[in-house]
Amino acid sequence: MRPGKAINRILLISVMTAVLFSTAYADDLALHGFLQGNYSFDTANANPDKGRLKWSEERGQIRLDGVAEPFHLLIKTDVFYDHIEEKGDGELREGYFDLTRETWDLRVGRQTMTWGLGDLVFINDIFPKDYEAFFSGRPMEYLKKGVNGVKLGLYPGTVSLELVVIPFFEPNRLPDPNRFRMFDPMPGLTNRVKKEPSTSLKNTELALRAYRDLAGFEASLYFYRGFSRTPSMLPDNPSSPSKLTIFYPELSVYGLSLQRSALDGVLSLEAGHYDSREDRSGTDPFIPNSQTKFLIGYQRQMLEDFTAGLQYLGDYMHNYSEYKLNLPAGFPKDPELRQVASVRLTYLLLHQNLKLTWFSFYGITDRDYLLNPEIKYNFTDHVWGAAGANIFGGKKDATQFGSLDKNDNIYVQARYEF
Amino acid sequence: MLRYLIILLAVLAPLNASAISPEEVMKSSQAAFLYQGKDFKARVTMRLLSSAGSERIRELTMLRKNFGAAGSEQKYFIYFYQPADVKDMTFMVYKRPGKESDRWLFVPALNMVRRIAARDKSSSFAGSDFTYEDVSGRNTEDDTHVITKEEKLGPSDCYVVKSAPKAGDMDYSYKVSWIDKKSFLPLKEEYYDKRDELYRIFTADEIKEIKGFPTVTKRTMKNLQSGHSTEAAFTRVDYNMGVDDSLFSERYLKNPPKKWIE
């Protein structure tokens, strides 16, 4: 059992025990949840597992809310049956206690968080993501993974602070290689060992956000010290490797964001400096160099219930000459400045019961793309269904979406909520 | 020239008779309808009724706080109970007269606060027949107002005011309001489209006095073109509860205090 999984089990058990006690004391307990079917069909007919499905499951969620001021308890657990793996399992999505006081609050347990202003672009949101969920056409909430940690909020008045302490490392989830065909720079090398940062005081991740109004802008400052959640691969011997170690390099992020109404819409600016602490000189080809990322976003309502959002993302690699000098032969070369644009169009119709969405990424530098149209309809106040597609492509195999070229899929989601 | 003078006198005549200008009527109406008390709270249940007979429910708690006199800045805090897919979502509006409002939406499944780019004038409130402007009001200075007559609507003596938007950016060409002379609440509003055809009707269906403030506790907006209508019932109405400024913040948007949203 992975340590993360063991921790989740322990959390689940302790949380359940807490529930039994809290039911006796809570002023108010509410039970909600859903039943859901979610299926994604491979339209490229290229699944590595020779199947036709990227995702196929039924899922139920129970959400328990208990309030006994100043405490609040939330437990969100899923049980599901996966038809591809042909097995069922459970998952604690969130489970935490809140303590709310006048000028501070505390949240302890498994929780999800979203920071920053990007729309599917994450600069200062260093919390774990599930990209498999996103690329397989699962509901958007599954893009976010929970972290097991503590969040302290401080609200002295002049500025608001959120301090997050995460003792247990949680990596991003990348698409399953059995279901997704992706570019692999070392395909022949199957001896791979995963090495996650161990749980220790030294490896405890810290994230801090400070925010306030500043001259009409909503301004935030961010700091993170921890690890990259995207793995790097280290061969034991670069010239004739026999083993690959998959690991998560040390990373710090310093960032800021600004947002305000402008030009009849909302303007967003965000930037972050990624300090790659294990490769500051940029000479290690197996660890990403330090980077500076910046985002400009603008959204505006064009017609009644029709909104358009545009984003531009720049990703600048520091010490590029060192990177070029040390990159092993045959490895795909990243650009010094990678530029990406995105478009989101949202149209609500039939008294907002019908939602049409278009989202696309276009790699200006990499010449790759992701297209994600979706239609969602609320059949009743309790039942909705959605259908959409993920279409990937690009000029080169080694780019983010070019690598996913053979993974186009159409998906359906149906949910009964109570 | 004489003809114009007569028309002008005819227009001014009721104004002299009532000794109140149409602008004053509409300002008083705005104060009575949307600015009563220092703060306000209600549980709002909206029934969205289609012409085919289907019904959808939207249930929410709305809190409002004034920052200054009637017609000036207000903040709104809204917590959704129903339908199921928006349960626990919260929504915050900073309304600044003469400017587009600032809006934030909190999505609990992602623990995410997002700014929403939307325009007051042309956005449906939660899919209902009410627009944002119907909920939070329209700047009275954006329209030219004329008292066309005074008449009884049911048992109530009313001013009948015709208001036409100064800018041509609205769906309607003008609105006719029946404003109760006593409470200054709008009892009925008729919206006429660009072809001067009546297409939307607002009615105040029930008025109760709460903490001394006459309050419209049941209201309907009916769209005659689509046949769709929305009935909104306000329950648990309260005023002057001492809502703190800090409620209207990202902190409480993410973690709405139980005592305010119930």
Chai-1 contact restraints between the chains, C-beta under 6 A:
chainA,res_idxA,chainB,res_idxB,connection_type,confidence,min_distance_angstrom,max_distance_angstrom,comment,restraint_id
A,V67,B,K258,contact,1.0,0.0,6.0,A-B,restraint_1
A,T112,B,N111,contact,1.0,0.0,6.0,A-B,restraint_2
A,M113,B,N111,contact,1.0,0.0,6.0,A-B,restraint_3
A,T114,B,L110,contact,1.0,0.0,6.0,A-B,restraint_4
A,T114,B,N111,contact,1.0,0.0,6.0,A-B,restraint_5
A,T114,B,M112,contact,1.0,0.0,6.0,A-B,restraint_6
A,E141,B,A109,contact,1.0,0.0,6.0,A-B,restraint_7
A,E141,B,L110,contact,1.0,0.0,6.0,A-B,restraint_8
A,K144,B,L110,contact,1.0,0.0,6.0,A-B,restraint_9
A,Y155,B,R251,contact,1.0,0.0,6.0,A-B,restraint_10
A,Q259,B,R115,contact,1.0,0.0,6.0,A-B,restraint_11
A,S261,B,D102,contact,1.0,0.0,6.0,A-B,restraint_12
A,G265,B,A117,contact,1.0,0.0,6.0,A-B,restraint_13
A,V266,B,R115,contact,1.0,0.0,6.0,A-B,restraint_14
A,V266,B,A117,contact,1.0,0.0,6.0,A-B,restraint_15
A,Q299,B,A117,contact,1.0,0.0,6.0,A-B,restraint_16
A,R300,B,A117,contact,1.0,0.0,6.0,A-B,restraint_17
A,Q301,B,A117,contact,1.0,0.0,6.0,A-B,restraint_18
A,Q301,B,A118,contact,1.0,0.0,6.0,A-B,restraint_19
A,Q301,B,R119,contact,1.0,0.0,6.0,A-B,restraint_20
A,E304,B,S122,contact,1.0,0.0,6.0,A-B,restraint_21
A,H351,B,L48,contact,1.0,0.0,6.0,A-B,restraint_22
A,H351,B,G127,contact,1.0,0.0,6.0,A-B,restraint_23
A,Q352,B,G127,contact,1.0,0.0,6.0,A-B,restraint_24
A,D381,B,R56,contact,1.0,0.0,6.0,A-B,restraint_25
A,D381,B,I57,contact,1.0,0.0,6.0,A-B,restraint_26
A,D381,B,P83,contact,1.0,0.0,6.0,A-B,restraint_27
A,H382,B,A84,contact,1.0,0.0,6.0,A-B,restraint_28
A,W384,B,D85,contact,1.0,0.0,6.0,A-B,restraint_29
A,E417,B,A84,contact,1.0,0.0,6.0,A-B,restraint_30
A,E417,B,D85,contact,1.0,0.0,6.0,A-B,restraint_31
